[in-house]
Amino acid sequence: MEARPFVDYYEVLQLSPRADRDTIERVYRLLAKRYHPDNALTGDAQQFSLVQDAYDTMTDPERRAAYDLEYEDARARPTKVFDQHASQHGREEDRRILHAVLSLLYIERRRRPDTGGLGAIMLERALSLNQEDLAFPIWYMKQRGWVEVLNTGQIAITVEGIDRLSERDLALRQDRLLPDTTTHGRAESSRPMKLVANLDD
């Protein structure tokens, strides 16, 4: 019998492994609404099923405990969040890391506008990366003014970083933005967003 491939439910729900039940339920409702097959704009039956499976696992204490053991084992393997072949293409990997870090920081800033940030260790754990992997992307984003270090020592996205995400050359995936959809009674934009950052300008 072929082994079942491991699915990162924390990535599916875009959450830290430390997320509590209230946070899981809040994010689940947003993602379930986005991916529900009845949603004509963003419905995706396969992704909806993944979100549902992740939610069912994360909200059952016994299943979550068992999953966390599997999760830690998967993190210890050579292939983590980013494919090994991507490491052969440094610039592409940098783009992906930039996107992932800004995604997490954006969500935290949305939750807590005045103090929303994440520590370096939390970023490392959330992305299954080490300090060396994050050093260049964090430095780059600081130089660009896209992130800042708060008084608490945490890293947070800046206004410039959020504005940059709205531009064509660096945008969050729509399923990571979790945007308000009530701008004058309609969604702000239904256009697909690009997934890469332009590091040349």
N, C-alpha and C positions, 0 to 999 in steps of 0.2 A: 504493500500500500504506500502510495506516494505521500511524503510528509507535507503537512499543511504549511504554506508559506506564512511567515510571521508578518503580522499587520501592526504597525505602530498606531495604536488607538489614540495616543496622546497627540500625535501629528494629525490624525484625522479630525480630532476635536480642537486642534490648535491650542493645546493647553500644556502647562507644566505638569510633570508627574506629581507635584505637590498640590495640585488643584483640589479644593474641597468640593463637597457635593453641591453647594449652592452655585459655585462657579460653573461646575459641570452642567448643571441643569440650565443655567442662563445661556451658556454658549450653545448647548444642544438645541434649545428652542430657536435660536437664531439660525443655526445651520439647517435644522430640520425644515424650517419655513423656506429657506433658500433653495434647498435641494428637493423638496417634495415634488413628486411627479406632476401634481396639479398646478405647479408654478410654471406658467407658460414661458417666462423669460429665463429662469435659471434652474428649472427642474432637471434633475439627474437621478434616475431611479437607482443606478448602481452606487453613486455617492451617498444617496439617502440611506440605502441599505447599510453601507459602511458606518455612517454616522449613528444609525440605530443600534448596530452591533456594539459600537464603541460605548455608547450611552448605557446599554444594558449591562455591559461588563463593568464599567466604571462605577455604577450605582449599586452594584451587588457586592457587599464587603468581601464575601468569600471568593467570588470570581475575580474581583480586583486584586486581592492578595495573591491569588495564583497567577494572574496575569503579570503582576509586577515582578514576580520571580522570573518569568519568561522574558519580560522586558529587559531586566538587568542582564540576563544571559545573552540576549540579542545585542545589547550595547557593548558587551565584552568581545563580540566577534569583530573581525577585521572590517567587515562592511557595516558602516553605521548609517547615519542619515544620508550622507552623500556617497554616490557610487565611486568605487575605486578608479574606474576609468576616467572619471571627471578630474581626478587629481593630476592627470597627464596634461590637462589644459588649465593652467593656473588662472588665467583671466576669467574663464567661464566659471570656475569654482568660486573665485572671488565675487563674481556677480551673484551667484546663488547664495553665498554667505551674507552678502550685503542685503539681499532681499529677505532672507530669513531673519536676520537681526532686526531690520527695520520693521518687519511684520510684527515681531514680538513687542518691540518698543512702542509701536503705534497703538497696539491694543492696550498696553499698560497706560499710555497717556490718555487714551479715550476713557479708561476706567477712572483714573485719578489725575485730572488735568494739572493740578498744582504740584503733585509729588510723584506722579507715575514714572517709575523707572525700574530697572533690573540690575542686580549686581553681576559682576563678571562671572562668578561661579555659577549663578543661575543660568546665564546665557550658555555657558559651556555645557551644563547638564541638559538643558532643554534641547540643544542642537547636537548633542553627542560629539562635541568638538573639544579640543584642548586649547590651552592658553596661546600656544604658538599659532594655531589655525586662525584665532580671532584677532591676533595682535595687529596685523596689517589692515584688515577691514575696519576695525575700530579706529585706528590711527587715521585712516583715509577719511572716514566719516567725521571725525573731529576736525580735521583740516578743512573739510568742506563746510563745516558748521551745521551738519545734519544731526549731530548728536552732541550732548553736553554731559558733564559730570556734575551731579547734584551735590548739595552739601552733605548728603548722606553717603556719598561715594558711589551711588548708583548711576548707571548710564541711562539717559533719557533722550528721546527724540525731540528736536527743536522745531520751531515754526518753519525754519528753512527746510528741515527734513520732511515735514508734512507737505509743504508746498512742492517740494521736489517729487514727492510721490504722485502728485497730480499731473506732472508733466509727462510727455510722451515717452521719454527715454528711461524713466525709472518709475515703475508703477507696481503697486501691490496687486496680487491676484484678487479678483473681486470677492472670492470666498474668504480671503483673509481680512478684507477691509471692514466687514460687518457694519456697513454704513447706515446712517439714517436714510429712510426711503420716503421722507415726507416733505421734500423740498417742493413747496407749493402743490402738495397733494400728489406728487409723482416722483419717481426715482430720479436721482440726479443725472445718471447716465446709464444706458444699457449697452454701451459700446464695450467690446472686449478690451482688456488692458494688456499691455506687453509685460513680459516677465523678466526683462534683463535691464541692467544698468549700463549706461554709457560712461566708461571710465576715461574717455579720451579728451573731454572738454574741461 
